[in-house]
């Protein structure tokens, strides 16, 4: 006859065995701290099942690797350091945070059967293209079409998504799923719309050059290079650019940027116009690249443009020494794991000697801090 203690041990063993057997079917939500900004986006209905999406799976970095990358960044950036200026190569920066082979293997197995279109050099980001139907089956979710209330910009997103627990421990996040883009709704004001009072308040390139004591200096070093990031139908007009030079900084007249991505000069946006005109006036003579990353167009699957741009530069050998971006995301739409991962991607670039310049945001660094206290 079994003693009560033996019976209890057998029951516990049976429960543990059952739990182990059931674990492969256990699913967990990622990015549970991300909310849908329903005050600015309305649901139009279910997304079409054959709509193409581009998803990026952020494979976890080793914790010690991230700490080491930060140490490397500080060492090459601090003038007091013996390693100041001895920047890492793209390969070296990526190697510091190379994911564990098991993590890459688990995530690769999870997306097997989908069209893998890109893997970062160290396999910490795996990108696939799939239909809405395929993604919904993989993540056990439903995708909807959302419309931005002010701009009519439309995106496909889900309210929540899950992955097997055994996969979740190897992922930081999956995009594009729950995060929404920060859509600019302001348009370019024509000269005829500006009053004399407006012109008195304009911060000109000459003012900025005097403020930072650049005066009439022009870039001449052949190694100089700078870039501007543009997203979400924000284009610049080459003719506007030359007119701006003519009025505000003639020494830059005739200079033209190199476009990476498709620019639509017939549809200029205020952010792209401002960014390109000012950086090429203040940094006159320095070769400039304008990176345009479309979130969605008829010929390509829908993607998360800021993240795609960031992954492109961390995977590209030769990039400008200065990168400028007037882009932000509402805090409500950014989870902790995503923010931490983006910081790591920034550290990769910084350790290579690249300076990243970001606008603080029209409503503060939180993106939309005026919305009834819903943002920290």
GUDRENVEX-198887 format. One record per residue (C-alpha): residue in one letter; y, z, x. Coordinates in nm, 3 decimals. Layout:
GUDRENVEX-198887
{site 'a', {Y, Z, X}};
...
***
This chain:
GUDRENVEX-198887
{site 'x', {0.000, 0.000, 0.000}};
{site 'x', {0.340, -0.101, 0.135}};
{site 'x', {0.593, 0.172, 0.194}};
{site 'x', {0.939, 0.144, 0.027}};
{site 'x', {1.093, 0.077, 0.367}};
{site 'x', {0.860, -0.216, 0.432}};
{site 'x', {0.926, -0.354, 0.086}};
{site 'x', {1.300, -0.339, 0.146}};
{site 'x', {1.267, -0.519, 0.480}};
{site 'x', {1.062, -0.795, 0.315}};
{site 'x', {1.326, -0.841, 0.043}};
{site 'x', {1.606, -0.859, 0.299}};
{site 'x', {1.408, -1.111, 0.504}};
{site 'x', {1.350, -1.324, 0.194}};
{site 'x', {1.721, -1.319, 0.108}};
{site 'x', {1.818, -1.411, 0.461}};
{site 'x', {1.565, -1.696, 0.464}};
{site 'x', {1.694, -1.823, 0.130}};
{site 'x', {2.053, -1.809, 0.257}};
{site 'x', {1.961, -2.006, 0.567}};
{site 'x', {1.781, -2.267, 0.360}};
{site 'x', {2.077, -2.306, 0.122}};
{site 'x', {2.346, -2.324, 0.390}};
{site 'x', {2.331, -2.705, 0.439}};
{site 'x', {2.453, -2.749, 0.079}};
{site 'x', {2.732, -2.494, 0.109}};
{site 'x', {3.074, -2.663, 0.108}};
{site 'x', {3.415, -2.519, 0.192}};
{site 'x', {3.773, -2.628, 0.135}};
{site 'x', {3.989, -2.721, 0.432}};
{site 'x', {4.368, -2.673, 0.433}};
{site 'x', {4.364, -2.427, 0.147}};
{site 'x', {4.720, -2.323, 0.239}};
{site 'x', {4.861, -2.667, 0.150}};
{site 'x', {5.012, -2.713, -0.198}};
{site 'x', {5.103, -3.026, -0.391}};
{site 'x', {5.482, -3.068, -0.424}};
{site 'x', {5.467, -3.150, -0.796}};
{site 'x', {5.843, -3.103, -0.832}};
{site 'x', {5.897, -3.430, -0.644}};
{site 'x', {5.573, -3.620, -0.706}};
{site 'x', {5.423, -3.706, -1.042}};
{site 'x', {5.064, -3.810, -1.114}};
{site 'x', {5.026, -4.161, -1.253}};
{site 'x', {4.648, -4.156, -1.287}};
{site 'x', {4.331, -4.196, -1.086}};
{site 'x', {4.356, -4.411, -0.773}};
{site 'x', {4.165, -4.740, -0.789}};
{site 'x', {3.812, -4.695, -0.661}};
{site 'x', {3.838, -4.990, -0.419}};
{site 'x', {4.173, -4.896, -0.273}};
{site 'x', {4.144, -4.869, 0.105}};
{site 'x', {4.232, -4.545, 0.282}};
{site 'x', {4.256, -4.468, 0.652}};
{site 'x', {4.129, -4.119, 0.724}};
{site 'x', {4.162, -3.928, 1.049}};
{site 'x', {3.919, -3.645, 1.126}};
{site 'x', {4.074, -3.393, 1.365}};
{site 'x', {3.787, -3.257, 1.574}};
{site 'x', {3.855, -2.902, 1.692}};
{site 'x', {3.978, -2.844, 2.043}};
{site 'x', {3.832, -2.560, 2.249}};
{site 'x', {4.060, -2.256, 2.223}};
{site 'x', {4.075, -2.205, 2.598}};
{site 'x', {4.153, -2.574, 2.645}};
{site 'x', {4.461, -2.547, 2.421}};
{site 'x', {4.579, -2.241, 2.617}};
{site 'x', {4.528, -2.427, 2.944}};
{site 'x', {4.723, -2.728, 2.815}};
{site 'x', {5.016, -2.502, 2.732}};
{site 'x', {5.003, -2.355, 3.083}};
{site 'x', {4.998, -2.708, 3.228}};
{site 'x', {5.296, -2.811, 3.015}};
{site 'x', {5.503, -2.511, 3.122}};
{site 'x', {5.410, -2.554, 3.488}};
{site 'x', {5.525, -2.918, 3.509}};
{site 'x', {5.837, -2.852, 3.298}};
{site 'x', {5.981, -2.539, 3.462}};
{site 'x', {6.213, -2.611, 3.761}};
{site 'x', {6.105, -2.276, 3.909}};
{site 'x', {5.741, -2.385, 3.919}};
{site 'x', {5.582, -2.531, 4.232}};
{site 'x', {5.429, -2.797, 4.007}};
{site 'x', {5.759, -2.899, 3.848}};
{site 'x', {5.765, -3.273, 3.784}};
{site 'x', {5.398, -3.326, 3.874}};
{site 'x', {5.308, -3.453, 3.530}};
{site 'x', {4.959, -3.516, 3.402}};
{site 'x', {4.821, -3.861, 3.331}};
{site 'x', {4.709, -3.951, 2.981}};
{site 'x', {4.348, -3.904, 3.089}};
{site 'x', {4.417, -3.563, 3.244}};
{site 'x', {4.605, -3.435, 2.940}};
{site 'x', {4.328, -3.543, 2.705}};
{site 'x', {4.056, -3.402, 2.928}};
{site 'x', {4.203, -3.051, 2.915}};
{site 'x', {4.137, -3.031, 2.541}};
{site 'x', {3.825, -3.245, 2.518}};
{site 'x', {3.617, -3.117, 2.221}};
{site 'x', {3.266, -2.982, 2.269}};
{site 'x', {3.000, -3.252, 2.256}};
{site 'x', {2.838, -3.073, 1.962}};
{site 'x', {3.162, -3.093, 1.763}};
{site 'x', {3.193, -3.466, 1.823}};
{site 'x', {2.828, -3.518, 1.735}};
{site 'x', {2.851, -3.322, 1.407}};
{site 'x', {3.168, -3.500, 1.288}};
{site 'x', {3.040, -3.842, 1.394}};
{site 'x', {2.720, -3.781, 1.198}};
{site 'x', {2.926, -3.676, 0.894}};
{site 'x', {3.122, -4.006, 0.887}};
{site 'x', {2.822, -4.222, 0.974}};
{site 'x', {2.805, -4.520, 0.741}};
{site 'x', {3.182, -4.556, 0.715}};
{site 'x', {3.388, -4.805, 0.914}};
{site 'x', {3.497, -4.616, 1.226}};
{site 'x', {3.808, -4.803, 1.346}};
{site 'x', {3.934, -4.578, 1.624}};
{site 'x', {3.834, -4.289, 1.844}};
{site 'x', {4.089, -4.116, 2.066}};
{site 'x', {4.016, -4.124, 2.441}};
{site 'x', {3.859, -3.778, 2.436}};
{site 'x', {3.713, -3.819, 2.085}};
{site 'x', {3.926, -3.540, 1.939}};
{site 'x', {4.035, -3.769, 1.656}};
{site 'x', {3.801, -4.004, 1.474}};
{site 'x', {3.957, -4.256, 1.235}};
{site 'x', {3.772, -4.439, 0.960}};
{site 'x', {3.864, -4.688, 0.688}};
{site 'x', {3.690, -4.645, 0.353}};
{site 'x', {3.742, -4.707, -0.016}};
{site 'x', {3.861, -4.435, -0.250}};
{site 'x', {3.512, -4.425, -0.401}};
{site 'x', {3.352, -4.367, -0.060}};
{site 'x', {3.601, -4.095, 0.035}};
{site 'x', {3.562, -3.918, -0.300}};
{site 'x', {3.185, -3.909, -0.250}};
{site 'x', {3.216, -3.785, 0.108}};
{site 'x', {3.472, -3.513, 0.035}};
{site 'x', {3.358, -3.438, -0.322}};
{site 'x', {3.706, -3.483, -0.461}};
{site 'x', {3.917, -3.711, -0.679}};
{site 'x', {4.210, -3.921, -0.557}};
{site 'x', {4.514, -3.984, -0.772}};
{site 'x', {4.812, -4.213, -0.744}};
{site 'x', {5.136, -4.017, -0.709}};
{site 'x', {5.490, -4.150, -0.753}};
{site 'x', {5.793, -4.001, -0.581}};
{site 'x', {6.036, -3.915, -0.859}};
{site 'x', {6.350, -4.029, -0.674}};
{site 'x', {6.236, -4.329, -0.470}};
{site 'x', {5.939, -4.469, -0.666}};
{site 'x', {5.736, -4.453, -0.341}};
{site 'x', {5.366, -4.428, -0.425}};
{site 'x', {5.075, -4.273, -0.239}};
{site 'x', {4.713, -4.182, -0.300}};
{site 'x', {4.631, -3.816, -0.247}};
{site 'x', {4.390, -3.549, -0.371}};
{site 'x', {4.454, -3.193, -0.484}};
{site 'x', {4.171, -3.045, -0.279}};
{site 'x', {3.868, -3.154, -0.076}};
{site 'x', {3.556, -2.996, 0.068}};
{site 'x', {3.314, -3.056, 0.353}};
{site 'x', {2.981, -2.893, 0.439}};
{site 'x', {3.030, -2.553, 0.603}};
{site 'x', {2.839, -2.675, 0.909}};
{site 'x', {3.098, -2.954, 0.950}};
{site 'x', {3.405, -2.746, 0.864}};
{site 'x', {3.367, -2.527, 1.172}};
{site 'x', {3.419, -2.838, 1.388}};
{site 'x', {3.730, -2.973, 1.207}};
{site 'x', {4.098, -2.878, 1.198}};
{site 'x', {4.178, -3.104, 0.904}};
{site 'x', {4.125, -3.448, 0.751}};
{site 'x', {4.411, -3.681, 0.668}};
{site 'x', {4.515, -3.847, 0.441}};
{site 'x', {4.417, -3.595, 0.180}};
{site 'x', {4.665, -3.331, 0.061}};
{site 'x', {4.985, -3.380, 0.265}};
{site 'x', {5.270, -3.584, 0.119}};
{site 'x', {5.526, -3.782, 0.320}};
{site 'x', {5.893, -3.685, 0.340}};
{site 'x', {6.054, -3.981, 0.164}};
{site 'x', {6.414, -4.075, 0.243}};
{site 'x', {6.609, -4.194, -0.062}};
{site 'x', {6.952, -4.253, 0.087}};
{site 'x', {7.065, -4.611, 0.144}};
{site 'x', {7.305, -4.761, 0.395}};
{site 'x', {7.668, -4.748, 0.285}};
{site 'x', {7.856, -5.073, 0.334}};
{site 'x', {8.188, -5.068, 0.525}};
{site 'x', {8.368, -5.157, 0.202}};
{site 'x', {8.237, -4.831, 0.052}};
{site 'x', {8.381, -4.611, 0.326}};
{site 'x', {8.723, -4.458, 0.281}};
{site 'x', {8.968, -4.382, 0.561}};
{site 'x', {8.876, -4.015, 0.517}};
{site 'x', {8.509, -4.102, 0.580}};
{site 'x', {8.599, -4.287, 0.899}};
{site 'x', {8.802, -3.991, 1.028}};
{site 'x', {8.486, -3.777, 1.010}};
{site 'x', {8.256, -4.025, 1.184}};
{site 'x', {8.086, -3.895, 1.499}};
{site 'x', {8.105, -4.198, 1.725}};
{site 'x', {7.906, -4.280, 2.040}};
{site 'x', {8.228, -4.231, 2.239}};
{site 'x', {8.265, -3.878, 2.098}};
{site 'x', {7.903, -3.793, 2.186}};
{site 'x', {7.937, -3.937, 2.536}};
{site 'x', {8.245, -3.724, 2.601}};
{site 'x', {8.078, -3.418, 2.449}};
{site 'x', {7.779, -3.448, 2.685}};
{site 'x', {7.991, -3.572, 2.977}};
{site 'x', {7.821, -3.908, 2.996}};
{site 'x', {8.152, -4.093, 2.972}};
{site 'x', {8.099, -4.459, 3.076}};
{site 'x', {7.763, -4.419, 3.252}};
{site 'x', {7.510, -4.697, 3.186}};
{site 'x', {7.136, -4.671, 3.253}};
{site 'x', {7.030, -4.881, 3.553}};
{site 'x', {6.703, -4.727, 3.677}};
{site 'x', {6.426, -4.983, 3.607}};
{site 'x', {6.184, -4.699, 3.523}};
{site 'x', {6.402, -4.577, 3.236}};
{site 'x', {6.266, -4.622, 2.884}};
{site 'x', {6.318, -4.463, 2.545}};
{site 'x', {6.170, -4.506, 2.198}};
{site 'x', {6.254, -4.447, 1.833}};
{site 'x', {5.995, -4.370, 1.565}};
{site 'x', {6.045, -4.512, 1.216}};
{site 'x', {5.838, -4.462, 0.901}};
{site 'x', {5.815, -4.524, 0.528}};
{site 'x', {6.017, -4.844, 0.476}};
{site 'x', {6.290, -4.730, 0.715}};
{site 'x', {6.399, -5.052, 0.892}};
{site 'x', {6.698, -5.150, 1.104}};
{site 'x', {6.907, -5.466, 1.096}};
{site 'x', {6.960, -5.648, 1.431}};
{site 'x', {7.287, -5.796, 1.303}};
{site 'x', {7.408, -5.450, 1.197}};
{site 'x', {7.314, -5.323, 1.542}};
{site 'x', {7.527, -5.584, 1.717}};
{site 'x', {7.816, -5.520, 1.477}};
{site 'x', {7.789, -5.147, 1.551}};
{site 'x', {7.804, -5.217, 1.925}};
{site 'x', {8.107, -5.441, 1.875}};
{site 'x', {8.298, -5.170, 1.687}};
{site 'x', {8.183, -4.849, 1.853}};
{site 'x', {8.036, -4.924, 2.197}};
{site 'x', {8.097, -5.276, 2.335}};
{site 'x', {7.911, -5.212, 2.666}};
{site 'x', {7.584, -5.226, 2.468}};
{site 'x', {7.664, -5.562, 2.308}};
{site 'x', {7.376, -5.807, 2.330}};
{site 'x', {7.112, -5.544, 2.400}};
{site 'x', {6.805, -5.572, 2.177}};
{site 'x', {6.515, -5.329, 2.126}};
{site 'x', {6.149, -5.419, 2.139}};
{site 'x', {5.973, -5.380, 1.805}};
{site 'x', {5.622, -5.235, 1.780}};
{site 'x', {5.513, -5.287, 1.422}};
{site 'x', {5.684, -5.496, 1.157}};
{site 'x', {6.057, -5.453, 1.100}};
{site 'x', {6.221, -5.584, 0.781}};
{site 'x', {6.587, -5.654, 0.872}};
{site 'x', {6.668, -5.751, 0.512}};
{site 'x', {6.600, -5.397, 0.391}};
{site 'x', {6.774, -5.158, 0.633}};
{site 'x', {6.749, -4.782, 0.578}};
{site 'x', {7.004, -4.524, 0.682}};
{site 'x', {6.769, -4.322, 0.906}};
{site 'x', {6.644, -4.620, 1.107}};
{site 'x', {6.992, -4.775, 1.133}};
{site 'x', {7.145, -4.451, 1.258}};
{site 'x', {6.864, -4.377, 1.503}};
{site 'x', {6.859, -4.718, 1.668}};
{site 'x', {7.236, -4.770, 1.677}};
{site 'x', {7.316, -4.431, 1.827}};
{site 'x', {7.036, -4.400, 2.081}};
{site 'x', {7.112, -4.748, 2.217}};
{site 'x', {7.485, -4.669, 2.239}};
{site 'x', {7.456, -4.325, 2.395}};
{site 'x', {7.171, -4.450, 2.616}};
{site 'x', {7.334, -4.786, 2.687}};
{site 'x', {7.141, -5.007, 2.927}};
{site 'x', {6.808, -4.829, 2.881}};
{site 'x', {6.523, -5.045, 2.742}};
{site 'x', {6.440, -4.925, 2.391}};
{site 'x', {6.126, -4.959, 2.180}};
{site 'x', {6.130, -4.912, 1.803}};
{site 'x', {5.792, -4.799, 1.668}};
{site 'x', {5.748, -4.874, 1.300}};
{site 'x', {5.443, -4.720, 1.132}};
{site 'x', {5.388, -4.825, 0.773}};
{site 'x', {5.230, -4.572, 0.539}};
{site 'x', {5.112, -4.851, 0.315}};
{site 'x', {5.146, -5.227, 0.289}};
{site 'x', {4.941, -5.500, 0.118}};
{site 'x', {4.753, -5.599, 0.434}};
{site 'x', {4.647, -5.259, 0.566}};
{site 'x', {4.476, -4.946, 0.435}};
{site 'x', {4.701, -4.660, 0.333}};
{site 'x', {4.752, -4.400, 0.606}};
{site 'x', {4.954, -4.095, 0.700}};
{site 'x', {5.226, -4.265, 0.910}};
{site 'x', {5.360, -3.975, 1.117}};
{site 'x', {5.014, -3.866, 1.225}};
{site 'x', {4.914, -4.226, 1.302}};
{site 'x', {5.222, -4.273, 1.523}};
{site 'x', {5.150, -3.947, 1.705}};
{site 'x', {4.788, -4.044, 1.769}};
{site 'x', {4.896, -4.385, 1.893}};
{site 'x', {5.128, -4.243, 2.157}};
{site 'x', {4.877, -3.982, 2.274}};
{site 'x', {4.624, -4.264, 2.319}};
{site 'x', {4.860, -4.511, 2.491}};
{site 'x', {4.888, -4.529, 2.868}};
{site 'x', {5.250, -4.641, 2.909}};
{site 'x', {5.500, -4.480, 2.671}};
{site 'x', {5.877, -4.423, 2.701}};
{site 'x', {6.006, -4.113, 2.879}};
{site 'x', {6.211, -4.017, 2.572}};
{site 'x', {6.092, -4.042, 2.212}};
{site 'x', {6.325, -3.975, 1.920}};
{site 'x', {6.219, -3.919, 1.558}};
{site 'x', {6.428, -3.836, 1.252}};
{site 'x', {6.135, -3.730, 1.044}};
{site 'x', {6.018, -3.405, 0.894}};
{site 'x', {5.773, -3.270, 0.642}};
{site 'x', {5.825, -3.002, 0.377}};
{site 'x', {5.665, -2.674, 0.476}};
{site 'x', {5.487, -2.662, 0.142}};
{site 'x', {5.293, -2.970, 0.249}};
{site 'x', {5.202, -2.849, 0.598}};
{site 'x', {4.915, -2.607, 0.658}};
{site 'x', {4.870, -2.382, 0.959}};
{site 'x', {4.580, -2.579, 1.111}};
{site 'x', {4.773, -2.905, 1.082}};
{site 'x', {5.088, -2.755, 1.236}};
{site 'x', {4.891, -2.607, 1.526}};
{site 'x', {4.713, -2.934, 1.589}};
{site 'x', {5.037, -3.135, 1.587}};
{site 'x', {5.179, -2.885, 1.837}};
{site 'x', {4.881, -2.952, 2.063}};
{site 'x', {4.937, -3.328, 2.036}};
{site 'x', {5.302, -3.271, 2.131}};
{site 'x', {5.190, -3.068, 2.432}};
{site 'x', {4.970, -3.358, 2.544}};
{site 'x', {5.275, -3.585, 2.546}};
{site 'x', {5.506, -3.329, 2.704}};
{site 'x', {5.263, -3.259, 2.987}};
{site 'x', {5.289, -3.629, 3.071}};
{site 'x', {5.665, -3.592, 3.129}};
{site 'x', {5.784, -3.724, 2.794}};
{site 'x', {6.073, -3.558, 2.608}};
{site 'x', {6.038, -3.548, 2.229}};
{site 'x', {6.361, -3.526, 2.028}};
{site 'x', {6.347, -3.431, 1.660}};
{site 'x', {6.626, -3.389, 1.408}};
{site 'x', {6.642, -3.036, 1.262}};
{site 'x', {6.652, -3.176, 0.907}};
{site 'x', {6.928, -3.216, 0.650}};
{site 'x', {6.811, -2.902, 0.469}};
{site 'x', {6.700, -2.703, 0.772}};
{site 'x', {6.387, -2.711, 0.983}};
{site 'x', {6.172, -2.633, 0.677}};
{site 'x', {6.239, -2.978, 0.533}};
{site 'x', {6.356, -2.862, 0.189}};
{site 'x', {6.462, -2.501, 0.214}};
{site 'x', {6.684, -2.522, -0.094}};
{site 'x', {6.402, -2.554, -0.347}};
{site 'x', {6.410, -2.226, -0.541}};
{site 'x', {6.279, -2.024, -0.251}};
{site 'x', {5.944, -2.200, -0.242}};
{site 'x', {5.977, -2.270, 0.129}};
{site 'x', {5.987, -2.016, 0.407}};
***
